[in-house]
Amino acid sequence: MARRRDRRKLLPMHEGENDDDRCLSAEVLAALPLFPLPEVVFFPRVALPLHVFEPRYREMMDFALAHHGHIGVVLLKPGYEAQYHGRPPVHGVLTAGRLVKAERLADGRWNIVLRGVERVRIAEEHQGRSEAFRLARVESLPDLPSPVDRAAVETLRALVLEIARVVPEIGPPVASLFRRSSDPVRLCHELASRLVADTHVQQALLEERDPSLRLERLVEVFAEIRLRLVGPTPGGGAPLH
């Protein structure tokens, strides 16, 4: 007799952002599951869709859903391959995100969406546990108080829009991003996540706690991209104003 296939289990969760999404509870800071990935840098206030299929990370999902609903996505360091199935080296600074969607498939895999809540630093990993996934005590790393130069924000906007004219496929999402976000900190996180391809540059941007320096570095990154795509501006002056 044929057996009916299991239905997908969908766990609907609130997907929007509110003030509670800006900081982590003591429970999360004390025991944050770590999800090490090779080519992903996760930023605060950015949505990240992921497909979870390894058994240890399915176990991680069970833990997160049974406890506080948060996971930390951390970038693996170069040379991780030899230790991938054990405890490969990871960067010490990462973003903890809240599960806003979790869809369990019939075979036990998961499709999830995380929304970045806060940048954190790994203080220590919990040892001697029976679970296969990694769990860490983390500490919050909030931005330093620093005024953001609005002129630099406009320079960044102009650079990105000019790049979008040369690379049409990024035009609609970029235009939508500028319409949605007037917060320069969130804008920098979104642009770094979506349009910066080099994970080493992304990690450096994530680790920068001064918003004005992060913005300055992002302007430099997009000025370099614009130069490669469009060429120098007449007279060799600043790319855009």
DAUR-V688287 format. One record per residue. N is the residue number from 0. RES is the residue in three letters. PSI is psi in radians with two decimals (none if undefined). OMEGA is omega as a letter, one per 30 degrees, with the letter a starting at -180 (NA if undefined). Layout:
n->N res->RES psi->PSI omega->OMEGA
n->N res->RES psi->PSI omega->OMEGA
//
This chain:
n->0 res->MET psi->2.35 omega->l
n->1 res->ALA psi->2.51 omega->l
n->2 res->ARG psi->2.39 omega->l
n->3 res->ARG psi->2.45 omega->l
n->4 res->ARG psi->2.49 omega->l
n->5 res->ASP psi->2.46 omega->l
n->6 res->ARG psi->2.63 omega->l
n->7 res->ARG psi->2.44 omega->l
n->8 res->LYS psi->2.01 omega->a
n->9 res->LEU psi->2.20 omega->l
n->10 res->LEU psi->1.68 omega->a
n->11 res->PRO psi->2.42 omega->l
n->12 res->MET psi->2.79 omega->a
n->13 res->HIS psi->2.20 omega->a
n->14 res->GLU psi->-0.26 omega->a
n->15 res->GLY psi->3.13 omega->a
n->16 res->GLU psi->2.44 omega->l
n->17 res->ASN psi->-3.09 omega->a
n->18 res->ASP psi->-0.49 omega->l
n->19 res->ASP psi->-0.26 omega->a
n->20 res->ASP psi->0.08 omega->a
n->21 res->ARG psi->-0.20 omega->a
n->22 res->CYS psi->2.80 omega->a
n->23 res->LEU psi->2.58 omega->l
n->24 res->SER psi->2.88 omega->l
n->25 res->ALA psi->-0.60 omega->l
n->26 res->GLU psi->-0.73 omega->l
n->27 res->VAL psi->-0.79 omega->a
n->28 res->LEU psi->-0.55 omega->a
n->29 res->ALA psi->-0.51 omega->a
n->30 res->ALA psi->1.45 omega->a
n->31 res->LEU psi->2.09 omega->l
n->32 res->PRO psi->2.40 omega->a
n->33 res->LEU psi->2.32 omega->l
n->34 res->PHE psi->1.57 omega->a
n->35 res->PRO psi->2.30 omega->a
n->36 res->LEU psi->2.61 omega->a
n->37 res->PRO psi->-0.49 omega->a
n->38 res->GLU psi->0.51 omega->a
n->39 res->VAL psi->2.16 omega->l
n->40 res->VAL psi->2.13 omega->a
n->41 res->PHE psi->2.35 omega->a
n->42 res->PHE psi->2.63 omega->l
n->43 res->PRO psi->2.50 omega->l
n->44 res->ARG psi->0.33 omega->l
n->45 res->VAL psi->2.45 omega->l
n->46 res->ALA psi->2.40 omega->a
n->47 res->LEU psi->1.92 omega->l
n->48 res->PRO psi->2.41 omega->a
n->49 res->LEU psi->2.67 omega->l
n->50 res->HIS psi->2.12 omega->a
n->51 res->VAL psi->2.11 omega->a
n->52 res->PHE psi->-0.43 omega->l
n->53 res->GLU psi->2.49 omega->a
n->54 res->PRO psi->-0.71 omega->a
n->55 res->ARG psi->-0.53 omega->a
n->56 res->TYR psi->-0.36 omega->l
n->57 res->ARG psi->-0.69 omega->l
n->58 res->GLU psi->-0.67 omega->l
n->59 res->MET psi->-0.72 omega->l
n->60 res->MET psi->-0.75 omega->l
n->61 res->ASP psi->-0.73 omega->l
n->62 res->PHE psi->-0.84 omega->a
n->63 res->ALA psi->-0.77 omega->a
n->64 res->LEU psi->-0.50 omega->l
n->65 res->ALA psi->-0.28 omega->a
n->66 res->HIS psi->-1.77 omega->a
n->67 res->HIS psi->-0.10 omega->l
n->68 res->GLY psi->0.45 omega->a
n->69 res->HIS psi->2.62 omega->l
n->70 res->ILE psi->2.50 omega->l
n->71 res->GLY psi->2.15 omega->l
n->72 res->VAL psi->2.13 omega->a
n->73 res->VAL psi->2.45 omega->a
n->74 res->LEU psi->2.27 omega->l
n->75 res->LEU psi->2.53 omega->l
n->76 res->LYS psi->2.74 omega->l
n->77 res->PRO psi->2.50 omega->a
n->78 res->GLY psi->0.21 omega->a
n->79 res->TYR psi->-0.35 omega->a
n->80 res->GLU psi->-0.71 omega->a
n->81 res->ALA psi->-0.45 omega->a
n->82 res->GLN psi->0.27 omega->a
n->83 res->TYR psi->-0.70 omega->a
n->84 res->HIS psi->0.03 omega->l
n->85 res->GLY psi->-1.99 omega->a
n->86 res->ARG psi->1.29 omega->a
n->87 res->PRO psi->2.71 omega->a
n->88 res->PRO psi->2.44 omega->l
n->89 res->VAL psi->2.81 omega->l
n->90 res->HIS psi->2.64 omega->a
n->91 res->GLY psi->-0.27 omega->a
n->92 res->VAL psi->2.34 omega->a
n->93 res->LEU psi->-3.14 omega->l
n->94 res->THR psi->2.34 omega->l
n->95 res->ALA psi->2.32 omega->a
n->96 res->GLY psi->2.68 omega->l
n->97 res->ARG psi->2.38 omega->l
n->98 res->LEU psi->2.04 omega->l
n->99 res->VAL psi->-0.33 omega->l
n->100 res->LYS psi->2.43 omega->l
n->101 res->ALA psi->1.96 omega->a
n->102 res->GLU psi->1.97 omega->l
n->103 res->ARG psi->2.19 omega->a
n->104 res->LEU psi->2.92 omega->a
n->105 res->ALA psi->-0.52 omega->a
n->106 res->ASP psi->0.14 omega->l
n->107 res->GLY psi->-0.17 omega->l
n->108 res->ARG psi->2.92 omega->a
n->109 res->TRP psi->2.49 omega->l
n->110 res->ASN psi->2.14 omega->a
n->111 res->ILE psi->2.83 omega->l
n->112 res->VAL psi->2.21 omega->l
n->113 res->LEU psi->2.51 omega->l
n->114 res->ARG psi->2.15 omega->a
n->115 res->GLY psi->2.30 omega->a
n->116 res->VAL psi->-0.94 omega->a
n->117 res->GLU psi->2.53 omega->l
n->118 res->ARG psi->2.41 omega->a
n->119 res->VAL psi->2.87 omega->l
n->120 res->ARG psi->2.41 omega->l
n->121 res->ILE psi->2.06 omega->l
n->122 res->ALA psi->-0.79 omega->l
n->123 res->GLU psi->2.60 omega->l
n->124 res->GLU psi->2.47 omega->l
n->125 res->HIS psi->2.25 omega->a
n->126 res->GLN psi->2.87 omega->l
n->127 res->GLY psi->0.47 omega->l
n->128 res->ARG psi->2.73 omega->l
n->129 res->SER psi->-0.41 omega->a
n->130 res->GLU psi->2.62 omega->a
n->131 res->ALA psi->-0.45 omega->a
n->132 res->PHE psi->2.87 omega->a
n->133 res->ARG psi->2.50 omega->a
n->134 res->LEU psi->2.39 omega->a
n->135 res->ALA psi->2.64 omega->l
n->136 res->ARG psi->2.25 omega->a
n->137 res->VAL psi->2.82 omega->l
n->138 res->GLU psi->2.45 omega->l
n->139 res->SER psi->2.50 omega->l
n->140 res->LEU psi->1.34 omega->a
n->141 res->PRO psi->2.80 omega->l
n->142 res->ASP psi->2.62 omega->l
n->143 res->LEU psi->2.62 omega->l
n->144 res->PRO psi->2.04 omega->a
n->145 res->SER psi->2.22 omega->l
n->146 res->PRO psi->2.46 omega->l
n->147 res->VAL psi->2.28 omega->a
n->148 res->ASP psi->1.98 omega->a
n->149 res->ARG psi->-0.54 omega->l
n->150 res->ALA psi->-0.65 omega->l
n->151 res->ALA psi->-0.63 omega->l
n->152 res->VAL psi->-0.75 omega->l
n->153 res->GLU psi->-0.63 omega->l
n->154 res->THR psi->-0.76 omega->l
n->155 res->LEU psi->-0.78 omega->l
n->156 res->ARG psi->-0.81 omega->a
n->157 res->ALA psi->-0.71 omega->l
n->158 res->LEU psi->-0.84 omega->a
n->159 res->VAL psi->-0.70 omega->l
n->160 res->LEU psi->-0.62 omega->l
n->161 res->GLU psi->-0.69 omega->l
n->162 res->ILE psi->-0.69 omega->a
n->163 res->ALA psi->-0.51 omega->l
n->164 res->ARG psi->-0.50 omega->l
n->165 res->VAL psi->-0.53 omega->l
n->166 res->VAL psi->1.46 omega->a
n->167 res->PRO psi->-0.52 omega->a
n->168 res->GLU psi->-0.36 omega->l
n->169 res->ILE psi->-0.09 omega->a
n->170 res->GLY psi->-0.98 omega->a
n->171 res->PRO psi->-0.82 omega->l
n->172 res->PRO psi->-0.59 omega->l
n->173 res->VAL psi->-0.78 omega->l
n->174 res->ALA psi->-0.73 omega->l
n->175 res->SER psi->-0.70 omega->l
n->176 res->LEU psi->-0.79 omega->a
n->177 res->PHE psi->-0.56 omega->l
n->178 res->ARG psi->-0.66 omega->a
n->179 res->ARG psi->-0.62 omega->a
n->180 res->SER psi->2.10 omega->l
n->181 res->SER psi->-0.06 omega->a
n->182 res->ASP psi->2.01 omega->a
n->183 res->PRO psi->-0.54 omega->l
n->184 res->VAL psi->-0.84 omega->l
n->185 res->ARG psi->-0.68 omega->l
n->186 res->LEU psi->-0.77 omega->l
n->187 res->CYS psi->-0.74 omega->l
n->188 res->HIS psi->-0.77 omega->a
n->189 res->GLU psi->-0.79 omega->a
n->190 res->LEU psi->-0.72 omega->l
n->191 res->ALA psi->-0.67 omega->a
n->192 res->SER psi->-0.72 omega->a
n->193 res->ARG psi->-0.61 omega->a
n->194 res->LEU psi->-0.20 omega->l
n->195 res->VAL psi->2.09 omega->a
n->196 res->ALA psi->-0.47 omega->a
n->197 res->ASP psi->2.01 omega->a
n->198 res->THR psi->-0.47 omega->l
n->199 res->HIS psi->-0.70 omega->l
n->200 res->VAL psi->-0.75 omega->l
n->201 res->GLN psi->-0.78 omega->a
n->202 res->GLN psi->-0.70 omega->l
n->203 res->ALA psi->-0.68 omega->l
n->204 res->LEU psi->-0.70 omega->l
n->205 res->LEU psi->-0.72 omega->a
n->206 res->GLU psi->-0.31 omega->l
n->207 res->GLU psi->2.06 omega->a
n->208 res->ARG psi->-0.20 omega->l
n->209 res->ASP psi->1.95 omega->a
n->210 res->PRO psi->-0.61 omega->a
n->211 res->SER psi->-0.67 omega->l
n->212 res->LEU psi->-0.63 omega->l
n->213 res->ARG psi->-0.76 omega->l
n->214 res->LEU psi->-0.76 omega->l
n->215 res->GLU psi->-0.77 omega->l
n->216 res->ARG psi->-0.67 omega->a
n->217 res->LEU psi->-0.65 omega->l
n->218 res->VAL psi->-0.74 omega->l
n->219 res->GLU psi->-0.74 omega->a
n->220 res->VAL psi->-0.83 omega->a
n->221 res->PHE psi->-0.46 omega->l
n->222 res->ALA psi->-0.68 omega->l
n->223 res->GLU psi->-0.71 omega->l
n->224 res->ILE psi->-0.78 omega->l
n->225 res->ARG psi->-0.72 omega->a
n->226 res->LEU psi->-0.72 omega->l
n->227 res->ARG psi->-0.64 omega->a
n->228 res->LEU psi->-0.67 omega->a
n->229 res->VAL psi->-0.54 omega->a
n->230 res->GLY psi->3.01 omega->a
n->231 res->PRO psi->2.66 omega->l
n->232 res->THR psi->2.65 omega->l
n->233 res->PRO psi->2.35 omega->l
n->234 res->GLY psi->-0.13 omega->l
n->235 res->GLY psi->0.32 omega->a
n->236 res->GLY psi->-2.91 omega->l
n->237 res->ALA psi->2.52 omega->a
n->238 res->PRO psi->-0.82 omega->a
n->239 res->LEU psi->2.74 omega->l
n->240 res->HIS psi->none omega->NA
//
